[in-house]
Amino acid sequence: MKIDQYIRDIGNFVWREHENLPKAWERLQEMIRSCPHHGITQQRLVLIFYGRVSSHNRTSLDVACRGNLMLKSYVNATRII
């Protein structure tokens, strides 16, 4: 698979219905490991994930971090996820 396709796949990540957050995050991480030179910033990766999970899961993440997950650093956001 070409690097461009890996990058598109990462950018088009889709949460699967009935998939829990850790499983979905691990699946995204596997995609990222498949293309270590993807050039996508860490904050953008969190944004991709956060934007693609269900609204219920976004709310759960925000409650877990006592605010908006997107305002957290990459390290803190990934600890919460």
N, C-alpha and C positions, 0 to 999 in steps of 0.2 A: 504494500500500500504506500502511496506517495505521502510525503510529509504534509502537503496541502490538504489531503483528504483527512489525515489524522487531526489536523488543526480544525477543519470544518466539523468533524465528529465531536471534538471537545466543545466547540462553540455551540453545537446543536444538541448538547446533552439534554436528555428528556428523562424526567423522573417517571418511573413505572408505577402504575396504580398498585397499591398494596405493598409497595417496596418501603421498608423502613429506612430512616435517615442514614444510619451507619452503612447499610448495604448499598444505598445509592451513592454515598460519598466514596465508598471503596471502589465502586464501579467507575466513577469519574477518575479516581486516582489511578486505576489500571489504565484508563485511556491516556492519562497524562504520562505515565511511565512508558507507554508504548511510543511516545514521541517526546523525549526529554528536551529537545531543542525547539519546542513549540513557540516560544517567545511570548506567551500570554502571561501577563503579570499575575502575581499571587492574588492581589485584590480582585482582579477580573475573574479569576477562577472561582473565588468565593461568590462573586456576583452571579456568575453563570449558574452555579449550584443553587443559590438562594432564589434566584428568579425562576427556576424550573421546577422546584418542588411545589407541593400543594399549598394553598393558603393556610390550611390548618398546620402544616409542618413549619411554614414561615413564622406563624404565630408562636408555635412551640419553641422555635429557635430564639425568637425575640424575648420570650418570657425567660428562657434559660439564661440569657445574657443580661437580663434586667434592662432592656432597651432595644435598640435596633442593631441586629447583628452586623449590618453593613458599616456601622460606625466603629467596629472593633478592628484591631490589627489582624493581619492574616493569622498570626500565631494564636491569638486569643480566639478568633473565629473558628479555627480548625479544632481547637480544644473543646469548644462548645458542640461543634458538629459531631 
